[in-house]
Amino acid sequence: MATSSITKNFVVSGTEQVEMFANAIEESYQESLDRPKKAPAYKSRELRAPDEIRKFMEKWKKAHEG
């Protein structure tokens, strides 16, 4: 149960409803732990040396010249 899918306010009242709601949240959390982690859709690397940064910027400028 993704919390982003909850778009309206609602009231949980009564011991049984509160328990069911808490169990649903706990179950959803446990399921999220079992899902395999996906690699990001992009690759990145850290540029530290000035020559690496310069080469990267030159390549970027060539690709984005208008």
mmCIF file of the N, C-alpha and C atoms, coordinates in Angstrom:
data_MODEL
# 
_entry.id   MODEL 
# 
loop_
_atom_site.group_PDB 
_atom_site.id 
_atom_site.type_symbol 
_atom_site.label_atom_id 
_atom_site.label_alt_id 
_atom_site.label_comp_id 
_atom_site.label_asym_id 
_atom_site.label_entity_id 
_atom_site.label_seq_id 
_atom_site.pdbx_PDB_ins_code 
_atom_site.Cartn_x 
_atom_site.Cartn_y 
_atom_site.Cartn_z 
_atom_site.occupancy 
_atom_site.B_iso_or_equiv 
_atom_site.pdbx_formal_charge 
_atom_site.auth_seq_id 
_atom_site.auth_comp_id 
_atom_site.auth_asym_id 
_atom_site.auth_atom_id 
_atom_site.pdbx_PDB_model_num 
ATOM 1   N N  . MET A 1 1  ? 0.856   -1.173 0.000   1.00 0.00 ? 1  MET A N  1 
ATOM 2   C CA . MET A 1 1  ? 0.000   0.000  0.000   1.00 0.00 ? 1  MET A CA 1 
ATOM 3   C C  . MET A 1 1  ? 0.899   1.232  0.000   1.00 0.00 ? 1  MET A C  1 
ATOM 4   N N  . ALA A 1 2  ? 0.975   1.895  -1.109  1.00 0.00 ? 2  ALA A N  1 
ATOM 5   C CA . ALA A 1 2  ? 1.780   3.107  -1.184  1.00 0.00 ? 2  ALA A CA 1 
ATOM 6   C C  . ALA A 1 2  ? 1.033   4.263  -0.552  1.00 0.00 ? 2  ALA A C  1 
ATOM 7   N N  . THR A 1 3  ? 1.710   4.988  0.314   1.00 0.00 ? 3  THR A N  1 
ATOM 8   C CA . THR A 1 3  ? 1.028   6.110  0.970   1.00 0.00 ? 3  THR A CA 1 
ATOM 9   C C  . THR A 1 3  ? 0.710   7.208  -0.028  1.00 0.00 ? 3  THR A C  1 
ATOM 10  N N  . SER A 1 4  ? 1.420   7.267  -1.140  1.00 0.00 ? 4  SER A N  1 
ATOM 11  C CA . SER A 1 4  ? 1.110   8.285  -2.146  1.00 0.00 ? 4  SER A CA 1 
ATOM 12  C C  . SER A 1 4  ? -0.241  8.026  -2.810  1.00 0.00 ? 4  SER A C  1 
ATOM 13  N N  . SER A 1 5  ? -0.766  6.815  -2.671  1.00 0.00 ? 5  SER A N  1 
ATOM 14  C CA . SER A 1 5  ? -2.069  6.516  -3.257  1.00 0.00 ? 5  SER A CA 1 
ATOM 15  C C  . SER A 1 5  ? -3.207  6.976  -2.361  1.00 0.00 ? 5  SER A C  1 
ATOM 16  N N  . ILE A 1 6  ? -2.907  7.383  -1.133  1.00 0.00 ? 6  ILE A N  1 
ATOM 17  C CA . ILE A 1 6  ? -3.938  7.892  -0.227  1.00 0.00 ? 6  ILE A CA 1 
ATOM 18  C C  . ILE A 1 6  ? -4.098  9.369  -0.520  1.00 0.00 ? 6  ILE A C  1 
ATOM 19  N N  . THR A 1 7  ? -5.209  9.735  -1.151  1.00 0.00 ? 7  THR A N  1 
ATOM 20  C CA . THR A 1 7  ? -5.404  11.117 -1.567  1.00 0.00 ? 7  THR A CA 1 
ATOM 21  C C  . THR A 1 7  ? -6.494  11.834 -0.796  1.00 0.00 ? 7  THR A C  1 
ATOM 22  N N  . LYS A 1 8  ? -7.189  11.138 0.074   1.00 0.00 ? 8  LYS A N  1 
ATOM 23  C CA . LYS A 1 8  ? -8.272  11.754 0.845   1.00 0.00 ? 8  LYS A CA 1 
ATOM 24  C C  . LYS A 1 8  ? -8.071  11.439 2.315   1.00 0.00 ? 8  LYS A C  1 
ATOM 25  N N  . ASN A 1 9  ? -8.589  12.326 3.146   1.00 0.00 ? 9  ASN A N  1 
ATOM 26  C CA . ASN A 1 9  ? -8.563  12.062 4.580   1.00 0.00 ? 9  ASN A CA 1 
ATOM 27  C C  . ASN A 1 9  ? -9.569  10.964 4.905   1.00 0.00 ? 9  ASN A C  1 
ATOM 28  N N  . PHE A 1 10 ? -9.260  10.169 5.869   1.00 0.00 ? 10 PHE A N  1 
ATOM 29  C CA . PHE A 1 10 ? -10.193 9.139  6.316   1.00 0.00 ? 10 PHE A CA 1 
ATOM 30  C C  . PHE A 1 10 ? -10.001 8.940  7.809   1.00 0.00 ? 10 PHE A C  1 
ATOM 31  N N  . VAL A 1 11 ? -11.004 8.378  8.433   1.00 0.00 ? 11 VAL A N  1 
ATOM 32  C CA . VAL A 1 11 ? -10.986 8.171  9.874   1.00 0.00 ? 11 VAL A CA 1 
ATOM 33  C C  . VAL A 1 11 ? -10.960 6.680  10.146  1.00 0.00 ? 11 VAL A C  1 
ATOM 34  N N  . VAL A 1 12 ? -10.033 6.258  10.987  1.00 0.00 ? 12 VAL A N  1 
ATOM 35  C CA . VAL A 1 12 ? -9.958  4.878  11.424  1.00 0.00 ? 12 VAL A CA 1 
ATOM 36  C C  . VAL A 1 12 ? -10.402 4.882  12.877  1.00 0.00 ? 12 VAL A C  1 
ATOM 37  N N  . SER A 1 13 ? -11.516 4.226  13.138  1.00 0.00 ? 13 SER A N  1 
ATOM 38  C CA . SER A 1 13 ? -12.027 4.237  14.514  1.00 0.00 ? 13 SER A CA 1 
ATOM 39  C C  . SER A 1 13 ? -12.371 2.826  14.947  1.00 0.00 ? 13 SER A C  1 
ATOM 40  N N  . GLY A 1 14 ? -12.309 2.613  16.216  1.00 0.00 ? 14 GLY A N  1 
ATOM 41  C CA . GLY A 1 14 ? -12.619 1.288  16.739  1.00 0.00 ? 14 GLY A CA 1 
ATOM 42  C C  . GLY A 1 14 ? -11.379 0.418  16.757  1.00 0.00 ? 14 GLY A C  1 
ATOM 43  N N  . THR A 1 15 ? -11.284 -0.398 17.756  1.00 0.00 ? 15 THR A N  1 
ATOM 44  C CA . THR A 1 15 ? -10.107 -1.238 17.954  1.00 0.00 ? 15 THR A CA 1 
ATOM 45  C C  . THR A 1 15 ? -9.840  -2.143 16.762  1.00 0.00 ? 15 THR A C  1 
ATOM 46  N N  . GLU A 1 16 ? -10.866 -2.748 16.231  1.00 0.00 ? 16 GLU A N  1 
ATOM 47  C CA . GLU A 1 16 ? -10.684 -3.687 15.117  1.00 0.00 ? 16 GLU A CA 1 
ATOM 48  C C  . GLU A 1 16 ? -10.155 -2.987 13.879  1.00 0.00 ? 16 GLU A C  1 
ATOM 49  N N  . GLN A 1 17 ? -10.739 -1.819 13.541  1.00 0.00 ? 17 GLN A N  1 
ATOM 50  C CA . GLN A 1 17 ? -10.281 -1.078 12.356  1.00 0.00 ? 17 GLN A CA 1 
ATOM 51  C C  . GLN A 1 17 ? -8.857  -0.581 12.535  1.00 0.00 ? 17 GLN A C  1 
ATOM 52  N N  . VAL A 1 18 ? -8.537  -0.095 13.727  1.00 0.00 ? 18 VAL A N  1 
ATOM 53  C CA . VAL A 1 18 ? -7.183  0.390  13.987  1.00 0.00 ? 18 VAL A CA 1 
ATOM 54  C C  . VAL A 1 18 ? -6.187  -0.749 13.841  1.00 0.00 ? 18 VAL A C  1 
ATOM 55  N N  . GLU A 1 19 ? -6.515  -1.895 14.366  1.00 0.00 ? 19 GLU A N  1 
ATOM 56  C CA . GLU A 1 19 ? -5.627  -3.047 14.265  1.00 0.00 ? 19 GLU A CA 1 
ATOM 57  C C  . GLU A 1 19 ? -5.448  -3.489 12.808  1.00 0.00 ? 19 GLU A C  1 
ATOM 58  N N  . MET A 1 20 ? -6.534  -3.518 12.054  1.00 0.00 ? 20 MET A N  1 
ATOM 59  C CA . MET A 1 20 ? -6.452  -3.903 10.643  1.00 0.00 ? 20 MET A CA 1 
ATOM 60  C C  . MET A 1 20 ? -5.584  -2.910 9.865   1.00 0.00 ? 20 MET A C  1 
ATOM 61  N N  . PHE A 1 21 ? -5.757  -1.619 10.147  1.00 0.00 ? 21 PHE A N  1 
ATOM 62  C CA . PHE A 1 21 ? -4.981  -0.592 9.459   1.00 0.00 ? 21 PHE A CA 1 
ATOM 63  C C  . PHE A 1 21 ? -3.494  -0.734 9.805   1.00 0.00 ? 21 PHE A C  1 
ATOM 64  N N  . ALA A 1 22 ? -3.176  -0.898 11.065  1.00 0.00 ? 22 ALA A N  1 
ATOM 65  C CA . ALA A 1 22 ? -1.787  -1.057 11.495  1.00 0.00 ? 22 ALA A CA 1 
ATOM 66  C C  . ALA A 1 22 ? -1.174  -2.308 10.876  1.00 0.00 ? 22 ALA A C  1 
ATOM 67  N N  . ASN A 1 23 ? -1.929  -3.388 10.822  1.00 0.00 ? 23 ASN A N  1 
ATOM 68  C CA . ASN A 1 23 ? -1.425  -4.628 10.207  1.00 0.00 ? 23 ASN A CA 1 
ATOM 69  C C  . ASN A 1 23 ? -1.149  -4.434 8.716   1.00 0.00 ? 23 ASN A C  1 
ATOM 70  N N  . ALA A 1 24 ? -2.026  -3.684 8.042   1.00 0.00 ? 24 ALA A N  1 
ATOM 71  C CA . ALA A 1 24 ? -1.834  -3.440 6.612   1.00 0.00 ? 24 ALA A CA 1 
ATOM 72  C C  . ALA A 1 24 ? -0.567  -2.632 6.363   1.00 0.00 ? 24 ALA A C  1 
ATOM 73  N N  . ILE A 1 25 ? -0.321  -1.642 7.210   1.00 0.00 ? 25 ILE A N  1 
ATOM 74  C CA . ILE A 1 25 ? 0.893   -0.841 7.063   1.00 0.00 ? 25 ILE A CA 1 
ATOM 75  C C  . ILE A 1 25 ? 2.124   -1.706 7.323   1.00 0.00 ? 25 ILE A C  1 
ATOM 76  N N  . GLU A 1 26 ? 2.084   -2.495 8.362   1.00 0.00 ? 26 GLU A N  1 
ATOM 77  C CA . GLU A 1 26 ? 3.210   -3.376 8.693   1.00 0.00 ? 26 GLU A CA 1 
ATOM 78  C C  . GLU A 1 26 ? 3.472   -4.380 7.573   1.00 0.00 ? 26 GLU A C  1 
ATOM 79  N N  . GLU A 1 27 ? 2.418   -4.950 7.022   1.00 0.00 ? 27 GLU A N  1 
ATOM 80  C CA . GLU A 1 27 ? 2.563   -5.924 5.937   1.00 0.00 ? 27 GLU A CA 1 
ATOM 81  C C  . GLU A 1 27 ? 3.175   -5.269 4.699   1.00 0.00 ? 27 GLU A C  1 
ATOM 82  N N  . SER A 1 28 ? 2.728   -4.063 4.396   1.00 0.00 ? 28 SER A N  1 
ATOM 83  C CA . SER A 1 28 ? 3.266   -3.338 3.252   1.00 0.00 ? 28 SER A CA 1 
ATOM 84  C C  . SER A 1 28 ? 4.746   -3.057 3.449   1.00 0.00 ? 28 SER A C  1 
ATOM 85  N N  . TYR A 1 29 ? 5.118   -2.671 4.644   1.00 0.00 ? 29 TYR A N  1 
ATOM 86  C CA . TYR A 1 29 ? 6.526   -2.407 4.947   1.00 0.00 ? 29 TYR A CA 1 
ATOM 87  C C  . TYR A 1 29 ? 7.357   -3.679 4.783   1.00 0.00 ? 29 TYR A C  1 
ATOM 88  N N  . GLN A 1 30 ? 6.875   -4.784 5.298   1.00 0.00 ? 30 GLN A N  1 
ATOM 89  C CA . GLN A 1 30 ? 7.610   -6.046 5.195   1.00 0.00 ? 30 GLN A CA 1 
ATOM 90  C C  . GLN A 1 30 ? 7.777   -6.455 3.732   1.00 0.00 ? 30 GLN A C  1 
ATOM 91  N N  . GLU A 1 31 ? 6.745   -6.248 2.917   1.00 0.00 ? 31 GLU A N  1 
ATOM 92  C CA . GLU A 1 31 ? 6.836   -6.570 1.494   1.00 0.00 ? 31 GLU A CA 1 
ATOM 93  C C  . GLU A 1 31 ? 7.905   -5.725 0.813   1.00 0.00 ? 31 GLU A C  1 
ATOM 94  N N  . SER A 1 32 ? 8.009   -4.466 1.219   1.00 0.00 ? 32 SER A N  1 
ATOM 95  C CA . SER A 1 32 ? 9.003   -3.586 0.606   1.00 0.00 ? 32 SER A CA 1 
ATOM 96  C C  . SER A 1 32 ? 10.422  -4.052 0.922   1.00 0.00 ? 32 SER A C  1 
ATOM 97  N N  . LEU A 1 33 ? 10.617  -4.701 2.054   1.00 0.00 ? 33 LEU A N  1 
ATOM 98  C CA . LEU A 1 33 ? 11.941  -5.203 2.415   1.00 0.00 ? 33 LEU A CA 1 
ATOM 99  C C  . LEU A 1 33 ? 12.327  -6.415 1.574   1.00 0.00 ? 33 LEU A C  1 
ATOM 100 N N  . ASP A 1 34 ? 11.327  -7.169 1.123   1.00 0.00 ? 34 ASP A N  1 
ATOM 101 C CA . ASP A 1 34 ? 11.578  -8.386 0.366   1.00 0.00 ? 34 ASP A CA 1 
ATOM 102 C C  . ASP A 1 34 ? 11.819  -8.135 -1.121  1.00 0.00 ? 34 ASP A C  1 
ATOM 103 N N  . ARG A 1 35 ? 11.405  -6.967 -1.627  1.00 0.00 ? 35 ARG A N  1 
ATOM 104 C CA . ARG A 1 35 ? 11.568  -6.671 -3.045  1.00 0.00 ? 35 ARG A CA 1 
ATOM 105 C C  . ARG A 1 35 ? 13.039  -6.497 -3.382  1.00 0.00 ? 35 ARG A C  1 
ATOM 106 N N  . PRO A 1 36 ? 13.453  -7.029 -4.522  1.00 0.00 ? 36 PRO A N  1 
ATOM 107 C CA . PRO A 1 36 ? 14.854  -6.823 -4.924  1.00 0.00 ? 36 PRO A CA 1 
ATOM 108 C C  . PRO A 1 36 ? 15.091  -5.344 -5.232  1.00 0.00 ? 36 PRO A C  1 
ATOM 109 N N  . LYS A 1 37 ? 16.250  -4.869 -4.886  1.00 0.00 ? 37 LYS A N  1 
ATOM 110 C CA . LYS A 1 37 ? 16.607  -3.473 -5.143  1.00 0.00 ? 37 LYS A CA 1 
ATOM 111 C C  . LYS A 1 37 ? 16.982  -3.325 -6.604  1.00 0.00 ? 37 LYS A C  1 
ATOM 112 N N  . LYS A 1 38 ? 16.433  -2.304 -7.247  1.00 0.00 ? 38 LYS A N  1 
ATOM 113 C CA . LYS A 1 38 ? 16.727  -2.045 -8.652  1.00 0.00 ? 38 LYS A CA 1 
ATOM 114 C C  . LYS A 1 38 ? 17.911  -1.095 -8.752  1.00 0.00 ? 38 LYS A C  1 
ATOM 115 N N  . ALA A 1 39 ? 18.736  -1.347 -9.743  1.00 0.00 ? 39 ALA A N  1 
ATOM 116 C CA . ALA A 1 39 ? 19.837  -0.432 -10.021 1.00 0.00 ? 39 ALA A CA 1 
ATOM 117 C C  . ALA A 1 39 ? 19.249  0.832  -10.641 1.00 0.00 ? 39 ALA A C  1 
ATOM 118 N N  . PRO A 1 40 ? 19.853  1.972  -10.394 1.00 0.00 ? 40 PRO A N  1 
ATOM 119 C CA . PRO A 1 40 ? 19.337  3.201  -10.994 1.00 0.00 ? 40 PRO A CA 1 
ATOM 120 C C  . PRO A 1 40 ? 19.380  3.122  -12.521 1.00 0.00 ? 40 PRO A C  1 
ATOM 121 N N  . ALA A 1 41 ? 18.522  3.875  -13.167 1.00 0.00 ? 41 ALA A N  1 
ATOM 122 C CA . ALA A 1 41 ? 18.428  3.865  -14.625 1.00 0.00 ? 41 ALA A CA 1 
ATOM 123 C C  . ALA A 1 41 ? 19.552  4.677  -15.266 1.00 0.00 ? 41 ALA A C  1 
ATOM 124 N N  . TYR A 1 42 ? 20.442  5.209  -14.478 1.00 0.00 ? 42 TYR A N  1 
ATOM 125 C CA . TYR A 1 42 ? 21.531  6.014  -15.000 1.00 0.00 ? 42 TYR A CA 1 
ATOM 126 C C  . TYR A 1 42 ? 22.847  5.593  -14.344 1.00 0.00 ? 42 TYR A C  1 
ATOM 127 N N  . LYS A 1 43 ? 23.926  5.912  -15.008 1.00 0.00 ? 43 LYS A N  1 
ATOM 128 C CA . LYS A 1 43 ? 25.249  5.655  -14.454 1.00 0.00 ? 43 LYS A CA 1 
ATOM 129 C C  . LYS A 1 43 ? 25.874  6.997  -14.101 1.00 0.00 ? 43 LYS A C  1 
ATOM 130 N N  . SER A 1 44 ? 26.641  7.004  -13.054 1.00 0.00 ? 44 SER A N  1 
ATOM 131 C CA . SER A 1 44 ? 27.326  8.232  -12.680 1.00 0.00 ? 44 SER A CA 1 
ATOM 132 C C  . SER A 1 44 ? 28.700  7.891  -12.138 1.00 0.00 ? 44 SER A C  1 
ATOM 133 N N  . ARG A 1 45 ? 29.550  8.875  -12.179 1.00 0.00 ? 45 ARG A N  1 
ATOM 134 C CA . ARG A 1 45 ? 30.849  8.714  -11.547 1.00 0.00 ? 45 ARG A CA 1 
ATOM 135 C C  . ARG A 1 45 ? 31.297  10.098 -11.088 1.00 0.00 ? 45 ARG A C  1 
ATOM 136 N N  . GLU A 1 46 ? 32.095  10.108 -10.076 1.00 0.00 ? 46 GLU A N  1 
ATOM 137 C CA . GLU A 1 46 ? 32.547  11.360 -9.495  1.00 0.00 ? 46 GLU A CA 1 
ATOM 138 C C  . GLU A 1 46 ? 33.812  11.822 -10.202 1.00 0.00 ? 46 GLU A C  1 
ATOM 139 N N  . LEU A 1 47 ? 33.795  13.068 -10.639 1.00 0.00 ? 47 LEU A N  1 
ATOM 140 C CA . LEU A 1 47 ? 34.976  13.654 -11.269 1.00 0.00 ? 47 LEU A CA 1 
ATOM 141 C C  . LEU A 1 47 ? 35.678  14.509 -10.229 1.00 0.00 ? 47 LEU A C  1 
ATOM 142 N N  . ARG A 1 48 ? 36.951  14.236 -10.015 1.00 0.00 ? 48 ARG A N  1 
ATOM 143 C CA . ARG A 1 48 ? 37.699  14.975 -8.996  1.00 0.00 ? 48 ARG A CA 1 
ATOM 144 C C  . ARG A 1 48 ? 38.852  15.784 -9.581  1.00 0.00 ? 48 ARG A C  1 
ATOM 145 N N  . ALA A 1 49 ? 39.587  15.154 -10.460 1.00 0.00 ? 49 ALA A N  1 
ATOM 146 C CA . ALA A 1 49 ? 40.778  15.807 -11.008 1.00 0.00 ? 49 ALA A CA 1 
ATOM 147 C C  . ALA A 1 49 ? 40.369  16.898 -11.999 1.00 0.00 ? 49 ALA A C  1 
ATOM 148 N N  . PRO A 1 50 ? 41.067  18.034 -11.985 1.00 0.00 ? 50 PRO A N  1 
ATOM 149 C CA . PRO A 1 50 ? 40.727  19.128 -12.912 1.00 0.00 ? 50 PRO A CA 1 
ATOM 150 C C  . PRO A 1 50 ? 40.737  18.705 -14.376 1.00 0.00 ? 50 PRO A C  1 
ATOM 151 N N  . ASP A 1 51 ? 41.680  17.838 -14.764 1.00 0.00 ? 51 ASP A N  1 
ATOM 152 C CA . ASP A 1 51 ? 41.716  17.406 -16.167 1.00 0.00 ? 51 ASP A CA 1 
ATOM 153 C C  . ASP A 1 51 ? 40.512  16.546 -16.531 1.00 0.00 ? 51 ASP A C  1 
ATOM 154 N N  . GLU A 1 52 ? 40.020  15.737 -15.580 1.00 0.00 ? 52 GLU A N  1 
ATOM 155 C CA . GLU A 1 52 ? 38.801  14.944 -15.823 1.00 0.00 ? 52 GLU A CA 1 
ATOM 156 C C  . GLU A 1 52 ? 37.609  15.867 -16.025 1.00 0.00 ? 52 GLU A C  1 
ATOM 157 N N  . ILE A 1 53 ? 37.505  16.873 -15.193 1.00 0.00 ? 53 ILE A N  1 
ATOM 158 C CA . ILE A 1 53 ? 36.392  17.824 -15.279 1.00 0.00 ? 53 ILE A CA 1 
ATOM 159 C C  . ILE A 1 53 ? 36.463  18.591 -16.594 1.00 0.00 ? 53 ILE A C  1 
ATOM 160 N N  . ARG A 1 54 ? 37.655  19.034 -16.965 1.00 0.00 ? 54 ARG A N  1 
ATOM 161 C CA . ARG A 1 54 ? 37.836  19.775 -18.209 1.00 0.00 ? 54 ARG A CA 1 
ATOM 162 C C  . ARG A 1 54 ? 37.425  18.923 -19.415 1.00 0.00 ? 54 ARG A C  1 
ATOM 163 N N  . LYS A 1 55 ? 37.884  17.675 -19.461 1.00 0.00 ? 55 LYS A N  1 
ATOM 164 C CA . LYS A 1 55 ? 37.521  16.782 -20.565 1.00 0.00 ? 55 LYS A CA 1 
ATOM 165 C C  . LYS A 1 55 ? 36.016  16.561 -20.628 1.00 0.00 ? 55 LYS A C  1 
ATOM 166 N N  . PHE A 1 56 ? 35.400  16.371 -19.451 1.00 0.00 ? 56 PHE A N  1 
ATOM 167 C CA . PHE A 1 56 ? 33.958  16.162 -19.410 1.00 0.00 ? 56 PHE A CA 1 
ATOM 168 C C  . PHE A 1 56 ? 33.218  17.386 -19.940 1.00 0.00 ? 56 PHE A C  1 
ATOM 169 N N  . MET A 1 57 ? 33.633  18.583 -19.506 1.00 0.00 ? 57 MET A N  1 
ATOM 170 C CA . MET A 1 57 ? 32.963  19.808 -19.945 1.00 0.00 ? 57 MET A CA 1 
ATOM 171 C C  . MET A 1 57 ? 33.142  20.045 -21.440 1.00 0.00 ? 57 MET A C  1 
ATOM 172 N N  . GLU A 1 58 ? 34.307  19.719 -21.971 1.00 0.00 ? 58 GLU A N  1 
ATOM 173 C CA . GLU A 1 58 ? 34.529  19.854 -23.411 1.00 0.00 ? 58 GLU A CA 1 
ATOM 174 C C  . GLU A 1 58 ? 33.605  18.915 -24.180 1.00 0.00 ? 58 GLU A C  1 
ATOM 175 N N  . LYS A 1 59 ? 33.499  17.700 -23.713 1.00 0.00 ? 59 LYS A N  1 
ATOM 176 C CA . LYS A 1 59 ? 32.616  16.714 -24.350 1.00 0.00 ? 59 LYS A CA 1 
ATOM 177 C C  . LYS A 1 59 ? 31.159  17.178 -24.259 1.00 0.00 ? 59 LYS A C  1 
ATOM 178 N N  . TRP A 1 60 ? 30.761  17.711 -23.105 1.00 0.00 ? 60 TRP A N  1 
ATOM 179 C CA . TRP A 1 60 ? 29.381  18.183 -22.914 1.00 0.00 ? 60 TRP A CA 1 
ATOM 180 C C  . TRP A 1 60 ? 29.083  19.354 -23.853 1.00 0.00 ? 60 TRP A C  1 
ATOM 181 N N  . LYS A 1 61 ? 30.030  20.303 -23.958 1.00 0.00 ? 61 LYS A N  1 
ATOM 182 C CA . LYS A 1 61 ? 29.840  21.471 -24.824 1.00 0.00 ? 61 LYS A CA 1 
ATOM 183 C C  . LYS A 1 61 ? 29.659  21.047 -26.272 1.00 0.00 ? 61 LYS A C  1 
ATOM 184 N N  . LYS A 1 62 ? 30.481  20.088 -26.735 1.00 0.00 ? 62 LYS A N  1 
ATOM 185 C CA . LYS A 1 62 ? 30.363  19.606 -28.112 1.00 0.00 ? 62 LYS A CA 1 
ATOM 186 C C  . LYS A 1 62 ? 29.002  18.964 -28.356 1.00 0.00 ? 62 LYS A C  1 
ATOM 187 N N  . ALA A 1 63 ? 28.521  18.226 -27.366 1.00 0.00 ? 63 ALA A N  1 
ATOM 188 C CA . ALA A 1 63 ? 27.231  17.535 -27.521 1.00 0.00 ? 63 ALA A CA 1 
ATOM 189 C C  . ALA A 1 63 ? 26.055  18.504 -27.474 1.00 0.00 ? 63 ALA A C  1 
ATOM 190 N N  . HIS A 1 64 ? 26.238  19.680 -26.857 1.00 0.00 ? 64 HIS A N  1 
ATOM 191 C CA . HIS A 1 64 ? 25.120  20.611 -26.671 1.00 0.00 ? 64 HIS A CA 1 
ATOM 192 C C  . HIS A 1 64 ? 25.283  21.929 -27.428 1.00 0.00 ? 64 HIS A C  1 
ATOM 193 N N  . GLU A 1 65 ? 26.156  21.959 -28.401 1.00 0.00 ? 65 GLU A N  1 
ATOM 194 C CA . GLU A 1 65 ? 26.303  23.169 -29.204 1.00 0.00 ? 65 GLU A CA 1 
ATOM 195 C C  . GLU A 1 65 ? 25.062  23.367 -30.038 1.00 0.00 ? 65 GLU A C  1 
ATOM 196 N N  . GLY A 1 66 ? 24.654  24.598 -30.156 1.00 0.00 ? 66 GLY A N  1 
ATOM 197 C CA . GLY A 1 66 ? 23.421  24.858 -30.887 1.00 0.00 ? 66 GLY A CA 1 
ATOM 198 C C  . GLY A 1 66 ? 23.609  25.705 -32.009 1.00 0.00 ? 66 GLY A C  1 
# 
